[in-house]
Amino acid sequence: MKTRKTKTFVYRGFGFPITLIKAPMKKMLSGWVVDIDMQKLEEVVLFALIHKPASLTGNELRFMRKVLELNTTDFGRLLGVTHAAVVKWENETTKINPSTEVLIRLRMLDHLSATSEEFKKVLQEIDVEALAKSKRAHLSKIAVDATSDDLKIAANF
């Protein structure tokens, strides 16, 4: 099987772009495909979104909901809101309440079995007032260093 490393590869499988730096690729019948641990990539991206200083986008919220393997109704119940509210957030027709967004991030930390120190760090770094003042959700620019099996965030804006 042929393999190679790319300088950068933009992965869009989560619903938003993730730049993989020095991503290992392998040749398949359909062409070249990225050859990394997708579960590890999912975890690294979740941590990047949890720490994102701006509001989450609809696609990022959808990604988080799908990681939890919940439909919009059950995700809404988890957060104390309706199915319709979740759909509006994901379609970006309604802005998510900053307090609810913090709850979502904390739920994701719990899903990842984060330490109490990680919970404290997130609570200290999230600026709820800044989330409330942001007019539109900004797409994250997440870059992941894929040079080793232990993927790491290279950049998160």
PyRosetta script that sets phi, psi and omega in degrees:
from pyrosetta import init, pose_from_sequence

init()
pose = pose_from_sequence("MKTRKTKTFVYRGFGFPITLIKAPMKKMLSGWVVDIDMQKLEEVVLFALIHKPASLTGNELRFMRKVLELNTTDFGRLLGVTHAAVVKWENETTKINPSTEVLIRLRMLDHLSATSEEFKKVLQEIDVEALAKSKRAHLSKIAVDATSDDLKIAANF")
pose.set_psi(1, 132.0)
pose.set_omega(1, 179.7)
pose.set_phi(2, -79.6)
pose.set_psi(2, 141.5)
pose.set_omega(2, 176.3)
pose.set_phi(3, -135.1)
pose.set_psi(3, 160.3)
pose.set_omega(3, 176.0)
pose.set_phi(4, -162.6)
pose.set_psi(4, 170.1)
pose.set_omega(4, 173.7)
pose.set_phi(5, -118.6)
pose.set_psi(5, 138.6)
pose.set_omega(5, 177.5)
pose.set_phi(6, -100.4)
pose.set_psi(6, 153.4)
pose.set_omega(6, 176.6)
pose.set_phi(7, -63.6)
pose.set_psi(7, -51.9)
pose.set_omega(7, 173.9)
pose.set_phi(8, -143.8)
pose.set_psi(8, 149.4)
pose.set_omega(8, 177.1)
pose.set_phi(9, -140.9)
pose.set_psi(9, 128.3)
pose.set_omega(9, 179.5)
pose.set_phi(10, -95.2)
pose.set_psi(10, 113.1)
pose.set_omega(10, 179.4)
pose.set_phi(11, -94.9)
pose.set_psi(11, 128.5)
pose.set_omega(11, -177.3)
pose.set_phi(12, -118.4)
pose.set_psi(12, 13.2)
pose.set_omega(12, -175.5)
pose.set_phi(13, -68.4)
pose.set_psi(13, -15.0)
pose.set_omega(13, 179.1)
pose.set_phi(14, -94.2)
pose.set_psi(14, -2.4)
pose.set_omega(14, 179.6)
pose.set_phi(15, 101.6)
pose.set_psi(15, -2.4)
pose.set_omega(15, 177.2)
pose.set_phi(16, -152.7)
pose.set_psi(16, 155.9)
pose.set_omega(16, -173.3)
pose.set_phi(17, -74.9)
pose.set_psi(17, 135.8)
pose.set_omega(17, 172.8)
pose.set_phi(18, -123.7)
pose.set_psi(18, 122.2)
pose.set_omega(18, 178.2)
pose.set_phi(19, -87.2)
pose.set_psi(19, 119.8)
pose.set_omega(19, 177.1)
pose.set_phi(20, -98.9)
pose.set_psi(20, 123.7)
pose.set_omega(20, -178.5)
pose.set_phi(21, -96.7)
pose.set_psi(21, 129.2)
pose.set_omega(21, -178.4)
pose.set_phi(22, 53.9)
pose.set_psi(22, 48.2)
pose.set_omega(22, -177.3)
pose.set_phi(23, -75.0)
pose.set_psi(23, 131.9)
pose.set_omega(23, 174.2)
pose.set_phi(24, -72.0)
pose.set_psi(24, 138.1)
pose.set_omega(24, -178.6)
pose.set_phi(25, -125.5)
pose.set_psi(25, 152.8)
pose.set_omega(25, 173.7)
pose.set_phi(26, -133.4)
pose.set_psi(26, 149.4)
pose.set_omega(26, -178.1)
pose.set_phi(27, -84.5)
pose.set_psi(27, 124.8)
pose.set_omega(27, 176.2)
pose.set_phi(28, -119.1)
pose.set_psi(28, 176.5)
pose.set_omega(28, 179.1)
pose.set_phi(29, -58.3)
pose.set_psi(29, -37.2)
pose.set_omega(29, -177.5)
pose.set_phi(30, -84.2)
pose.set_psi(30, -4.8)
pose.set_omega(30, -178.9)
pose.set_phi(31, 128.5)
pose.set_psi(31, -162.2)
pose.set_omega(31, -178.9)
pose.set_phi(32, -81.1)
pose.set_psi(32, 134.6)
pose.set_omega(32, 177.8)
pose.set_phi(33, -130.7)
pose.set_psi(33, 152.0)
pose.set_omega(33, 179.1)
pose.set_phi(34, -68.6)
pose.set_psi(34, 140.5)
pose.set_omega(34, -175.4)
pose.set_phi(35, -121.4)
pose.set_psi(35, 73.0)
pose.set_omega(35, 178.2)
pose.set_phi(36, -133.3)
pose.set_psi(36, 166.7)
pose.set_omega(36, 177.6)
pose.set_phi(37, -73.5)
pose.set_psi(37, 105.4)
pose.set_omega(37, -174.8)
pose.set_phi(38, -67.8)
pose.set_psi(38, -31.1)
pose.set_omega(38, 176.9)
pose.set_phi(39, -65.8)
pose.set_psi(39, -39.9)
pose.set_omega(39, 177.5)
pose.set_phi(40, -67.2)
pose.set_psi(40, -40.9)
pose.set_omega(40, 177.9)
pose.set_phi(41, -61.1)
pose.set_psi(41, -43.7)
pose.set_omega(41, 178.3)
pose.set_phi(42, -57.6)
pose.set_psi(42, -44.2)
pose.set_omega(42, -179.5)
pose.set_phi(43, -64.4)
pose.set_psi(43, -44.1)
pose.set_omega(43, -179.6)
pose.set_phi(44, -64.2)
pose.set_psi(44, -42.0)
pose.set_omega(44, 179.1)
pose.set_phi(45, -66.7)
pose.set_psi(45, -39.8)
pose.set_omega(45, 176.9)
pose.set_phi(46, -58.6)
pose.set_psi(46, -46.0)
pose.set_omega(46, 178.6)
pose.set_phi(47, -61.6)
pose.set_psi(47, -38.8)
pose.set_omega(47, 178.2)
pose.set_phi(48, -63.4)
pose.set_psi(48, -42.7)
pose.set_omega(48, 179.7)
pose.set_phi(49, -69.4)
pose.set_psi(49, -36.7)
pose.set_omega(49, 177.8)
pose.set_phi(50, -60.1)
pose.set_psi(50, -36.7)
pose.set_omega(50, -177.9)
pose.set_phi(51, -92.8)
pose.set_psi(51, 2.3)
pose.set_omega(51, -178.0)
pose.set_phi(52, -60.4)
pose.set_psi(52, 129.0)
pose.set_omega(52, -177.7)
pose.set_phi(53, -75.7)
pose.set_psi(53, -18.3)
pose.set_omega(53, -179.7)
pose.set_phi(54, -103.1)
pose.set_psi(54, 171.2)
pose.set_omega(54, 177.6)
pose.set_phi(55, -61.2)
pose.set_psi(55, 151.5)
pose.set_omega(55, 177.1)
pose.set_phi(56, -76.8)
pose.set_psi(56, 146.2)
pose.set_omega(56, 176.0)
pose.set_phi(57, -82.9)
pose.set_psi(57, 168.3)
pose.set_omega(57, 176.9)
pose.set_phi(58, -60.4)
pose.set_psi(58, -41.7)
pose.set_omega(58, 178.9)
pose.set_phi(59, -66.6)
pose.set_psi(59, -35.4)
pose.set_omega(59, 177.7)
pose.set_phi(60, -67.5)
pose.set_psi(60, -40.9)
pose.set_omega(60, 176.1)
pose.set_phi(61, -63.2)
pose.set_psi(61, -43.1)
pose.set_omega(61, 178.4)
pose.set_phi(62, -60.2)
pose.set_psi(62, -43.7)
pose.set_omega(62, 177.6)
pose.set_phi(63, -57.8)
pose.set_psi(63, -46.7)
pose.set_omega(63, -179.5)
pose.set_phi(64, -62.8)
pose.set_psi(64, -42.3)
pose.set_omega(64, 179.1)
pose.set_phi(65, -61.9)
pose.set_psi(65, -42.7)
pose.set_omega(65, -179.3)
pose.set_phi(66, -68.2)
pose.set_psi(66, -33.9)
pose.set_omega(66, 175.6)
pose.set_phi(67, -60.4)
pose.set_psi(67, -38.7)
pose.set_omega(67, 178.1)
pose.set_phi(68, -76.6)
pose.set_psi(68, -5.4)
pose.set_omega(68, -179.9)
pose.set_phi(69, 58.2)
pose.set_psi(69, 45.1)
pose.set_omega(69, -179.7)
pose.set_phi(70, -118.5)
pose.set_psi(70, 144.4)
pose.set_omega(70, 171.0)
pose.set_phi(71, -80.9)
pose.set_psi(71, 174.8)
pose.set_omega(71, -175.4)
pose.set_phi(72, -64.4)
pose.set_psi(72, -33.0)
pose.set_omega(72, 179.0)
pose.set_phi(73, -65.8)
pose.set_psi(73, -49.0)
pose.set_omega(73, -178.9)
pose.set_phi(74, -69.4)
pose.set_psi(74, -35.0)
pose.set_omega(74, 176.2)
pose.set_phi(75, -63.8)
pose.set_psi(75, -42.6)
pose.set_omega(75, 176.9)
pose.set_phi(76, -60.7)
pose.set_psi(76, -44.3)
pose.set_omega(76, 178.2)
pose.set_phi(77, -59.7)
pose.set_psi(77, -40.9)
pose.set_omega(77, 179.4)
pose.set_phi(78, -59.3)
pose.set_psi(78, -30.8)
pose.set_omega(78, -176.1)
pose.set_phi(79, -103.1)
pose.set_psi(79, -3.7)
pose.set_omega(79, -179.9)
pose.set_phi(80, 77.3)
pose.set_psi(80, 29.8)
pose.set_omega(80, 178.4)
pose.set_phi(81, -130.2)
pose.set_psi(81, 173.7)
pose.set_omega(81, -179.1)
pose.set_phi(82, -84.9)
pose.set_psi(82, 163.3)
pose.set_omega(82, 173.2)
pose.set_phi(83, -57.4)
pose.set_psi(83, -41.3)
pose.set_omega(83, -178.8)
pose.set_phi(84, -61.4)
pose.set_psi(84, -38.0)
pose.set_omega(84, 178.5)
pose.set_phi(85, -62.8)
pose.set_psi(85, -43.6)
pose.set_omega(85, 179.7)
pose.set_phi(86, -62.2)
pose.set_psi(86, -44.7)
pose.set_omega(86, 179.2)
pose.set_phi(87, -60.5)
pose.set_psi(87, -42.8)
pose.set_omega(87, 179.5)
pose.set_phi(88, -65.0)
pose.set_psi(88, -38.4)
pose.set_omega(88, 177.3)
pose.set_phi(89, -64.0)
pose.set_psi(89, -46.7)
pose.set_omega(89, -176.8)
pose.set_phi(90, -66.3)
pose.set_psi(90, -32.7)
pose.set_omega(90, 177.2)
pose.set_phi(91, -86.2)
pose.set_psi(91, -3.9)
pose.set_omega(91, 179.4)
pose.set_phi(92, 59.9)
pose.set_psi(92, 35.4)
pose.set_omega(92, 173.2)
pose.set_phi(93, -93.3)
pose.set_psi(93, -16.8)
pose.set_omega(93, 175.8)
pose.set_phi(94, -135.4)
pose.set_psi(94, 139.8)
pose.set_omega(94, 178.0)
pose.set_phi(95, -81.8)
pose.set_psi(95, 138.9)
pose.set_omega(95, 178.9)
pose.set_phi(96, -73.5)
pose.set_psi(96, 141.2)
pose.set_omega(96, 176.4)
pose.set_phi(97, -64.5)
pose.set_psi(97, 133.2)
pose.set_omega(97, -177.9)
pose.set_phi(98, -56.6)
pose.set_psi(98, -37.7)
pose.set_omega(98, 178.9)
pose.set_phi(99, -64.5)
pose.set_psi(99, -38.2)
pose.set_omega(99, 177.5)
pose.set_phi(100, -68.1)
pose.set_psi(100, -36.9)
pose.set_omega(100, 178.1)
pose.set_phi(101, -64.3)
pose.set_psi(101, -39.3)
pose.set_omega(101, 176.1)
pose.set_phi(102, -62.5)
pose.set_psi(102, -42.4)
pose.set_omega(102, 178.2)
pose.set_phi(103, -60.2)
pose.set_psi(103, -41.8)
pose.set_omega(103, 178.3)
pose.set_phi(104, -60.5)
pose.set_psi(104, -45.6)
pose.set_omega(104, -179.8)
pose.set_phi(105, -62.7)
pose.set_psi(105, -40.0)
pose.set_omega(105, 178.6)
pose.set_phi(106, -68.0)
pose.set_psi(106, -37.2)
pose.set_omega(106, 176.0)
pose.set_phi(107, -62.0)
pose.set_psi(107, -38.4)
pose.set_omega(107, 179.1)
pose.set_phi(108, -68.0)
pose.set_psi(108, -38.3)
pose.set_omega(108, 175.5)
pose.set_phi(109, -61.4)
pose.set_psi(109, -41.6)
pose.set_omega(109, 178.2)
pose.set_phi(110, -62.6)
pose.set_psi(110, -41.8)
pose.set_omega(110, 177.9)
pose.set_phi(111, -59.4)
pose.set_psi(111, -36.3)
pose.set_omega(111, -179.6)
pose.set_phi(112, -84.4)
pose.set_psi(112, 3.7)
pose.set_omega(112, -178.5)
pose.set_phi(113, 54.9)
pose.set_psi(113, 45.8)
pose.set_omega(113, -179.2)
pose.set_phi(114, -68.1)
pose.set_psi(114, 158.6)
pose.set_omega(114, 178.6)
pose.set_phi(115, -78.9)
pose.set_psi(115, 164.5)
pose.set_omega(115, 177.7)
pose.set_phi(116, -63.4)
pose.set_psi(116, -30.9)
pose.set_omega(116, 177.2)
pose.set_phi(117, -64.6)
pose.set_psi(117, -39.0)
pose.set_omega(117, 179.0)
pose.set_phi(118, -66.5)
pose.set_psi(118, -39.8)
pose.set_omega(118, 176.5)
pose.set_phi(119, -60.7)
pose.set_psi(119, -45.7)
pose.set_omega(119, 179.7)
pose.set_phi(120, -61.2)
pose.set_psi(120, -43.2)
pose.set_omega(120, -178.8)
pose.set_phi(121, -60.4)
pose.set_psi(121, -44.9)
pose.set_omega(121, -179.6)
pose.set_phi(122, -65.0)
pose.set_psi(122, -44.8)
pose.set_omega(122, 179.4)
pose.set_phi(123, -61.8)
pose.set_psi(123, -34.8)
pose.set_omega(123, 179.5)
pose.set_phi(124, -75.3)
pose.set_psi(124, -32.7)
pose.set_omega(124, -174.8)
pose.set_phi(125, -89.5)
pose.set_psi(125, -22.7)
pose.set_omega(125, -179.6)
pose.set_phi(126, -74.8)
pose.set_psi(126, 125.0)
pose.set_omega(126, 178.6)
pose.set_phi(127, -100.3)
pose.set_psi(127, 95.4)
pose.set_omega(127, -176.5)
pose.set_phi(128, -60.3)
pose.set_psi(128, -37.5)
pose.set_omega(128, 179.1)
pose.set_phi(129, -63.1)
pose.set_psi(129, -41.2)
pose.set_omega(129, 178.4)
pose.set_phi(130, -66.3)
pose.set_psi(130, -38.2)
pose.set_omega(130, 176.4)
pose.set_phi(131, -62.1)
pose.set_psi(131, -41.4)
pose.set_omega(131, -178.8)
pose.set_phi(132, -66.1)
pose.set_psi(132, -34.6)
pose.set_omega(132, -176.8)
pose.set_phi(133, -83.0)
pose.set_psi(133, -19.5)
pose.set_omega(133, -178.2)
pose.set_phi(134, -66.6)
pose.set_psi(134, 132.0)
pose.set_omega(134, -174.4)
pose.set_phi(135, -80.1)
pose.set_psi(135, -36.7)
pose.set_omega(135, 179.8)
pose.set_phi(136, -138.5)
pose.set_psi(136, 150.2)
pose.set_omega(136, 176.2)
pose.set_phi(137, -67.7)
pose.set_psi(137, 136.1)
pose.set_omega(137, 179.8)
pose.set_phi(138, -102.7)
pose.set_psi(138, 134.4)
pose.set_omega(138, 178.9)
pose.set_phi(139, -66.6)
pose.set_psi(139, 132.2)
pose.set_omega(139, 176.6)
pose.set_phi(140, -70.1)
pose.set_psi(140, 148.2)
pose.set_omega(140, 170.3)
pose.set_phi(141, -112.0)
pose.set_psi(141, 91.6)
pose.set_omega(141, -176.6)
pose.set_phi(142, -101.2)
pose.set_psi(142, 126.8)
pose.set_omega(142, 174.9)
pose.set_phi(143, -119.9)
pose.set_psi(143, 132.4)
pose.set_omega(143, -177.6)
pose.set_phi(144, -117.6)
pose.set_psi(144, 127.6)
pose.set_omega(144, 175.7)
pose.set_phi(145, -78.7)
pose.set_psi(145, 112.0)
pose.set_omega(145, -176.3)
pose.set_phi(146, -104.6)
pose.set_psi(146, 24.6)
pose.set_omega(146, -176.6)
pose.set_phi(147, -72.5)
pose.set_psi(147, -18.6)
pose.set_omega(147, 177.7)
pose.set_phi(148, -134.1)
pose.set_psi(148, 172.5)
pose.set_omega(148, 178.8)
pose.set_phi(149, -66.3)
pose.set_psi(149, -23.6)
pose.set_omega(149, 179.1)
pose.set_phi(150, -91.8)
pose.set_psi(150, 83.0)
pose.set_omega(150, -175.7)
pose.set_phi(151, -59.6)
pose.set_psi(151, 143.9)
pose.set_omega(151, -179.6)
pose.set_phi(152, -136.6)
pose.set_psi(152, 148.9)
pose.set_omega(152, 175.6)
pose.set_phi(153, -70.0)
pose.set_psi(153, 126.7)
pose.set_omega(153, 177.1)
pose.set_phi(154, -94.5)
pose.set_psi(154, -33.3)
pose.set_omega(154, 179.2)
pose.set_phi(155, -157.8)
pose.set_psi(155, 143.1)
pose.set_omega(155, 178.2)
pose.set_phi(156, -147.2)
pose.set_psi(156, 112.8)
pose.set_omega(156, -176.8)
pose.set_phi(157, -114.2)
pose.dump_pdb("model.pdb")
